[in-house]
Amino acid sequence: MWTALLHRMLDHIVKVGTLHLTMPDGSQHSFGRGEPSLSLALKDPALPRRIILNPTLAAGEAYMAGTLEIGGDDLRGFFRFFVPNVNAAGTPWFQRPLTGTRRALRRLRQFAPIGKAQANVAHHYDLSRALYDLFLDDDRQYSCAYWAEGVTSLEAAQRAKKHHIARKLMIRPGMTVLDIGCGWGGMGLTLARDYGARVVGVTLSKEQHAVAVERARAAGLEGQVEFRLQDYREVTGTFDRIVSVGMFEHVGVPHYGEYFGFVRDHLASDGLALIHTIGHVGPANEADPWITKYIFPGGYTPALSEMQKAVDGAMLVTTDVEVLRLHYARTLGAWYEQFMAHEAEARALYDARFVRMWRYYLTSMEASFSVGQLLVYQLQIGKRLDAAPITRDYLYDHEMAMSARAAE
């Protein structure tokens, strides 16, 4: 029964390209037609049942275990084949009850009071700092870079991202800034050193906090930047600016009202906030089960409508929305290339299974941003209609100059 259902599912999904599938019993089958072509081999008799019940979780776990073999171990080809086919096909009828149940429970899975939020963060961000050194830029920017005209390196693109955000925040010397989810401190240090801001950065990751504090001390900015191991909901005071880069994905739908209510209550009357987050095209949906189990527990990339509903509920003014399309695909591609260049070192830090998991994570995300339905939103919000200029001219003169310098 499970084999027959798997074949029906693949007939439903594979419309572009040809899938050559070898089953655990050695039998061979083909689905679809034309190019591109992909070869897969299932080595575990339990896989057909597991794939039917939870396709993305089962496929990821099977790859990690070595029981799903991809022709040429071409993970990039695997995702570029399946992501657009799956998105176009939708859910087969026999999986809809299971999918509906998961979506009905998503608010429960994303519920993250302070203690649970810290545990979710520790799962990913408290891994060895040496791991992140293998593939991130020198500033440890672990979010979508900004590939402005003329920018060709990861380091330059990450610098461009920070300055693009700083320009949107219109920071003047002496302004106070709250950095929600400050990571390893790169954004906060840039705003203090290059723009004269006084920054409070908060993170729930012990590893990130330790590195950020070390960096502030080494830069001589301890009196200007304070990094705290603290949930943003415990912060008091009012700030001229609030920035959050790559943190909103961890908030969870049940807390969106709380999050934007916090921004409202802690932002100065003439202040600006900039929220940089992964989002998805289309209506509300459910997070990928493999990603939430192995990479980002409790994570969810929202639809723009879900964010905007919460912004409106907090009576905040959306002063600008920018959509970064394909920027993260290029960023993830650069991370993957650097990770693979240091694959042996990653295996020494952890093991071969971890390396397979991390490769699967990076390539699945790269495809989701290049041929899937993920992108990045930057929401600029304030309390007043005149909180920001009425055109974007104030941004791009500066960026054209940056691009010219990068080209030189």
N, C-alpha and C positions, 0 to 999 in steps of 0.2 A: 504493500500500500504506500509506504513512504517513498519508495523509489518512483512509483507512478506519479505521486503528487509532486515530487521534485522535478520530474520531466515536464509536467504540466506548468509548473511555475516558470521554468526556464523557457518553455515555448511562449509563455505570456510576456516574459521580460525581454528576451533577445530579439530585437527587431533590426538593429544596425550592427553588422559584423557577424562573424561565425564563431561560435563556441564549440570547441572539441573537448568532450568530457569523458574521462576514464573513470568508471565506477569501481568501488572496492573489489568487486568480483572479477575485474579485468575487462568487462564489456565496455565498448566504446560507442559514443552517441554524439551527434552533432545537432546544434540548434542555430537558427538564423541562417543568413547567407551573406556572401560578400565580405568586404574588408571593413574594419581590421579583423584579424584572426587571433584567437586566444585559446591556449590549451591549459586544461586543469585536470588534476588527478586527485580523486578522493581515496584516502588510504584507510579510513576507519568505517566499518559497516554501520556505525551509529550516526554517521554524519547526515545522511538524507533526512532522518527524523529531526535531528537537531536544527538543520537548516530550515526546514519547513516551519518549525515552531518559533525560531528566532533567527532569521537569516544573517543579520549583520554581526550579532554576538557569536553565533556558531562559526561563521567564516573567519572572524578575527582570532578566535580561540584555536581553531584548527590550524591556521597559519602559524601561530605561536608554537603549537605543539608539533608542527611538521607533518600533520596528517592531511593538510591541503597543500598540494604542490602546484606551483604556477610555472608554466613553461618558461625556461630561462630565468626563473626567479624574478620575473619582470613585474614588480609590484606597481610601478607607475602605469604600465600597460594594462594591468588588471583593473585598476581603478578608473582609468580613462575609458575602458570598455564598459564597465558596469555602472558607473555613476550616472551618465546620461541615459542609458537604457532603463535603469530602475526608475529614475525620475520621470521619464516619459511614459512608462508602463503603468505606474501606480501599483496599488496593492491587489494581489489576486483575491478573488472572492472568498476563498477558504481561509485566508489569513486576516480578513477584516475584523472578526470578533476579537482576535488576539490583539490586533493593533488598537482597536477601540478601547479595550480594557487598559492597555498601557497608557493611552492618552488620558483616560479618565482618572488615573492614579498619579498623573504627573505632578500635580500640586503637592501631593503628599511627599513624593520623592524629592521635590525641590525645596521643601520646607527646611530652612536652615537658621535656627536660632544661634546665638553666639557660640556656644560650645560646639555644635555640629559644624558650623561654618569653619571654625578653626581646624577641625579634623579633616574636612574636605580639602582645605588648602594644604595641609601638611602632606597629604597623600601624594601630591604632585610637586609642590614647590620646596619641600624639605628633602628632596633627593640630594645626592652629593653635589656640591657646588662644582666639582671637577667635571661632572657630566655636562653642565651647561657651558662650561668653558670650551667644550669640544665643538660646539656648533653656533653659538651666539657671537655677536660682535663684541668688541672690547668693552663697550658700555653695558653689556648684558641686557639689551633691549629685547624683551620676550613678547613682542606684539608686532602687529603689522607695520612694516616700514612704509615710507612715502617715496615712491620712485618718481621724483620730479624730473622734468626735462633735463637731459644731460647727466643724470645720476646713474652710475653703472655698478657701483660696489655696494655691498650690504652695509658697510660702515657709514658710507655717505648717505644712503637711503634712511638709515635710522637717525642720523643727525638731522636730516631734512624733516623727518616726522616730528621730532621734538620741537624744532623751530617753527614748523607749520602750526603746531598746537599753541606754542607760546604766542605767535602772532594773533591767533584767534582769541586768546585770552587778553591781549592788549595790556600786558603787564608793564607797570612802571616801577622804578626803584622804590623800595620800602613797602610795596603792597604785601599783604599776607595771603598765602596760598595754602590750601589744604589739598594734599595729594592722596586720594583714596585708592589704596592698593598700590603702594609706591614701589613694589618690586625691590630690585637691588639698588634703588636710589638714583638711577640715571636721570630721570625727568626732574626730580626735585633739585638735584645738584646743578643741572643745566639752568633751571629757572633762577636759582640763587646766584650762580657764578656769572652767567651771561646777561641776566636781566635785573639783578639786584633785588629779587624778591626775598621775603622771609617765609620759609616753607616749613610746614608740619606734614610729614609723610607717615601714613599708617599702613601696616601690613599684619597679616596673621601668620606669616611664615617666619619661624625662628631663624632659618638659614638666611633668608633674604634680609631680615632685620640686622643680623650680625654683620653681613657684608656691607649693607648700607651705612651702618654706623662707622665701620672701619674706613669706608670711602670718604665720608664727611670729615673724619679726623685727618686723614691723609691730605685732603684738599684744603685744610685750614678753614673749613666752613661750619665748624661745630656751633658757633654763636649765631649762625644764620639759618641753619637747617637742623631740624629735630626729627629724627626717625623714631617712631614708637611701635612697639609690639602691642597692637590694640585694634579692636574692632571699631570700624568707623562710627558705629552707633553709640559708642561710649565717648566720643569726642564732644567737647563743649566749646563755646565761643563762636564768634562770627568772623568770616573771612571775606576778603575782597574778591578772591577767586577760588574756585574749586575745580580740580582736574581729576579725571579718573580714566586711566588707559588700560584696557584689557582686564578690568575687574568686574564690570557689570555682568559678564557672562556667568559669574559665580553667585549672583544675588538671588536668583530664583523668582519666578512669577509671583508667588505668594508675598514677596517682600518688595515688589516694585513701588507700591504706594508708600511704604515706609522709607524706601531709598530716596525718592524724589521729595517726600515730605522733609527728610533730613536736609537735603540740598536747599530747599526753600527756607528752612528755619535757621540755617547756618551760613547763608549767603547774605552779604551786605545788600542794602536796598538798591544800590546802583551796580551790583556785582555781576559777574559772568561765570558760568560753569561750562566745562567742555567734557562731554562723555564720549569716549572712543570705545566702541564695542563691536564685536562680531555680531552679525544679524543674518537673517535668512529672507529669501524672496517668498512671498505668498503669505497665507494666513498662519495663525498659530499652529504649531505642530509639536512633535515629541523629540527629545534628544536621542541620539544614537545610543543603543544599549551597550555596545562595546566601549565607546568613548567614556560613558559615565561609569562603567565598572572599572576600567583599567587606567584611564587617563585623568578625567576631570569628574569626580563624584559630585553629583548635584548640579553639574553644569548645564546650561541651556543658552542657545543663541536665539534671541528673540526676533519676532517680526517687528518691523518699524511701527506697526499699528499698536502692538502691545506696549511698547515704550511710550508712544505718544499719548495713549490713553492715561498712563500714569502721570506724565508731565502735565496734561490738562487737568487731571484730578488734583494736582498740587497747586493749580493756578499759577504755573510758571509760563513764561513767554518763550516759545521756540524762536530764536533769532536767526538761526541758520541750521541747515541740515546738509551735510556733504556725504556722498556715497563713494567710497573708495572701491572700485571694481578692479579685480585682477592684481591689485597691489599685494594682497596677502599670498596669492598663488606664487608670485615671484619671490616673496620673502621666504615662504616655506621651501621653495625649490633651492634657494641659497642655503638654508639650514640643512636640508637633506644632503646636499653635495658636501658640505663641511662635516656633517656627521659621518657620512660614508668614508671620507678621507681619514677619519679617526675611529673607524669601526673596531679595530683591534683594541684600542684603549678603552672604548665603551665596554667591550666584552670583559676586559680585565677588571673594570670597576664593578660590573654586575655579572652577567653570564650571557650565553648565546640566546636564550629565550627572551631576555630583556631586550637585546639588540633587535631581535625579530619584532618584538612588540613596538619598539620605538620607530623602526623603519615603517611598520604598518601604519602607525599613528601619523607620521609626517607625510607619507605619500597619500594616505586617504584624505587628509586635510588639503594637501596641495590640489588634488583632483576636485574636491568639493568647492574650491575657490576658482578653479579654472574652467571646469565643464559642469559644475553642479549648481547649487542654489545658495551658496554662502557669499557674503560680502562684508564690508566694514562700514558702519555708520559713525559719523562724528556729529553729535548734537551739541550745538551751542545754545545755552539757555540762560535766561536772566529773569528778573522780576519786573522789568519795565520795558516798554516798547522801544525806548531810546537807549537801551543798555549797550548796543553795538551799532556801528555804522550801518547805513541803509544800503550800501553796496559792498562788494568784496575787493574793491580797489586797494584797500589798506593791506591786503595779503600779498598780492602777486607782484608788485614792483620789487619787493624784497626777495621773493622766490626766483624771479628772473635773474636777479643779480647773483643769487646763490648758484643757479644753474650755469651761468656764464663762468663763475669761478670753478665749478666742478669740471666743466668742459676743458678749461685751461690746464 
